[in-house]
């Protein structure tokens, strides 16, 4: 175990030192021309939608752009690129043509100083590639082996103890023989024979055994078809934790039909592309222990691009689509009708009530058992939210009068009738 | 007492020294049985390390492992769109307005699609009586998913690309540009197609366009054309009528394109003491005859006389009973003045002209000639000239579009031979039908749900057809091909838009018209003038007259179309095959309907056999040289003596699945495209097995259907004609619905929704659209002919048809009342036995019966597993997954509406219908589960639809208006007979119907308190 700790420590140290090194290096740059920190925030606010530092986006990669062009020309271009092109500037025209004639937004509001800051940010050297990801895999392996060794060692100790006891008793016996004592062979019945002969005990214990067996059998059979905790490996490793958790994307943004339809809908890939047109690289934290490195996530984004037919270099769709075959996690049987909109829109149930803390799930799993009992229990306890819904107004007034209560549960409204879900 | 007898075992024992005897003392057999030989190679067997015990161990282990693995659920995949279309929300239905125009059925419809699949046809409520959405139209969505459709164009049986097809076809046409080629099409009733064909025939001047209606209305068209100068059909609004006299016109069926249920039913619901009076003179028992107030069976030749008498001639020569009714009808017509109307279905131009003249003469408000119907165009004389031209060889080429002459032309054998020798044989068709099998060029056309198109069903009302799914196969519309052939680079879609914007829309929005599916405008679109061929005027007169005479020998045959099959183009549709005929209640067949008297004379019989099936004799039908062999006979009460009837559209074999190759092809008897023929019958041996779902044809004087006459209804108290059954409690008579008569404590249903379905027996014509709509909505399986014969049909909704055993149902009651004593002719026994047989000319009544959703349901109390239970909203709910299949509920149901899944009907090769192939399963409604083997099922009152309505209201946060709640059957009902709604909504229609005097419950006396109610049928029997 110690060994493992050291390993982790060393990698952490190296990352730390790298970070410090980088921090210092940027700091030194900032001293020279423009404020890198201000530049970065300006870049993210104004430029990042179309430009990346090292990769072509809608517009070209911007790292080192300050060295390629004249500063004054850059001012003009950024403030009004179309004007510059129209004025007959050949450089401007070439760039315009190189980038599929996509018009760059004009930024007349940026001062020269702002532009200096942005250029300072874009002129930083590329950071060194990160520590290889293989470490984590080795780590994982080590862990498993260690546990095995511990168990092995324990087993060995146990075995040694048994042998020791055996040897001790044998030695004692030998001693007795050697000392001339006779070994009394006891004529008592063996324990199991005594047990067999006691019929009452047999009866009681067999009943007990049967009950225990029935209990376990019942438990076993009742869990058949219940896939609570089912977390299959998906064709694209989609992390709800990153999207719903870290980036706080609303569930309904992707699962939009949950509000309107019976199915929550697996979002079509064009919904992914709303954001991933611009986000081609993962920049969040890594989980090296589990192998979720930046590279791993970038591979997943690449899979998305492949499926939707997005050419990153051309920034255009190729038309070659490969629909993704997701593995369904929540499977209701055919004979159950479930409607999302009834629960999400009408009842206002949070997604997490049934699906669990999805925003924390790196790999999505089935949180609830989805059994009928689970449904019914909830219907029995949940009060119908009648506020602001004309549909409920009258019926609720009458029902609450009839039952003499203020609150009406879903079950009172008929949410426990067979035919409401089975047809 | 010991016996000394010796029993000999074989002769060998005579020989004392026989070795055989010795060996048999020791062994069972003389020689050793060569066990090792059949156990295989002895050596390997002995060397094998697997002992018997090991083998059993392996078997045990693998069985256990397999069953353990089976506990694991299957991995289900979900594949979302890559780019989701904006209009599609998974799980929500989209509706598109479109139009069906298949040459036989024309109607404005709504198409319900789910995730891009059309799954149901609905009525377009914007359309006012503009074509009828009948059972066939409802079923047409399944024909889209027909696995036997053509999947690609072909030349000489080789699949080719459309480019190759079109260039080869173009070359072929140019090559034969000097020869006469006929373009034989269905009626399109389409302004754009007319224009396009005109452009085509201008370019290819050797091509002549002839319209061929498989079931002809040519005589009526001729008469109308002569009188009004337009080749169209008069339209009728029967809601205005006081007296309707129909001579052989089944206007509630397919007469002149049909679609009159709705206006007819409006006039049939008694309001302010009035309703229309309907006389029907006809040979076959038709839907119209069954609904009429006074039906007179008359052979076609008698019908001609009747028509003459009605329009001014005399009644002489007619049998007395007919003559009486005719003069009464005449008086009634005179009294009704301009609110009277005569219609006829006789295939005779002068008869049709007389009718038009009469209606015009009295200025009938029922007939509309200013805006006639455009849905039939065919001209018998022209079609005959094509038929004869092909046979004689003067016509060198035939391009068929949407028609199948090789199947449906009468002079079949000669025509087929001549057709095979044509130079140009082109077939535009959806299926590899009989014509396509022989054609050189076969163009696969799309289904109407995959096509663009426009229609003018009635003058001034234009409709649009739009695709609701991408073409399933490599198909191309006929019109798109024509555009390519005339060198126009436009698509047909653009072409329609051009036509509409230049000559129809007049500045209105195309998108609005497309959204509504129809557009009203008074503009007259240029009609394609079809040139008449030389001499066709003369031939017209020879074809336009009905050549029939009442002879001594032989019978008069009237060819008709069945509600389910129509002209036969949807013969491969299992829903339609299994739909029971409204009149005979037989499915999967056509048959010769014969009157009881004629049957007795010829020794023809019908009988019920032990398993409950109906059997009938066979006959051969002779018409000139044509013999139609082995036609099953069904004895039809009400069939005019001396006449027989046979349905067209059956007996197809090309591109039809073997299960669906049913019946005989009656088109061979359709000589001269006249529906009336003189035939002779010849009894042949054998018995036909029918699949008939109703064997008890009379009500035996019970009030299952309550009926009364208008006179009694108007003058007497409700208790006279709609009496509440009484029971005795403490020697006091109390109503059966009285709470004191109740065994149960009733549940309070005064809060929330309480659904009731109302069926007005006056408005119900028995058309059966609801049956198919129910099929489509609820994934009801098709079980096949054999199972239907065993009464294992799965229809959730059936339409019972009852005949009276006397002249009228009232007569039945009187006869039953009059029975005296127990035995003998007039005793109860004798009376009841005689009442089992329907009368020779019975009154007929229809009654749709579905689960009655009893508040005190007998089925619920007997279910051992509580699989069926009652909902607060009144539905009797059935949890299929809970059902264990004891069938107690079905046995305890007094209405016999529960259906048991004797087999697995989906994904089972034994039941190879639409649920057994991927294509056919696309029609399934995803909101309703497909039931499995061994469970009971029944009408759910479309709980999925009421739940959806409620949910939509909840989502929008509003209360529900009357009319929003619907079931599949009530939504499909053209005649307004079925109304569904919430009786707790005191303003609702259904609440008013619940409190109507005519309301009663089926088998009220048993106290089940159903949530389905019926309304007493009132017949206008008053003679003027």
Interface residues (C-beta under 8 A of the other chain):
Chain A: X224 X225 X227 X232 X257 X260 X261 X262 X263 X265 X266 X267 X268 X269 X270 X271 X307 X308 X309 X321 X322 X323 X324 X325 X326 X327 X328 X331 X333 X334 X335 X337 X339 X340 X341 X342 X345 X346 X388 X389 X390 X391 X392 X393 X394 X395 X398 X399 X402 X413 X414 X417 X418 X419 X420 X422 X423
Chain B: X71 X73 X75 X76 X77 X78 X79 X80 X81 X82 X83 X84 X89 X90 X91 X92 X748 X750 X751 X752 X867 X869 X871 X872 X873 X875 X877 X878 X879 X880 X881 X882 X927 X928 X929 X930 X940 X943 X944 X947 X950 X951 X953 X954 X955 X957 X958 X959 X960
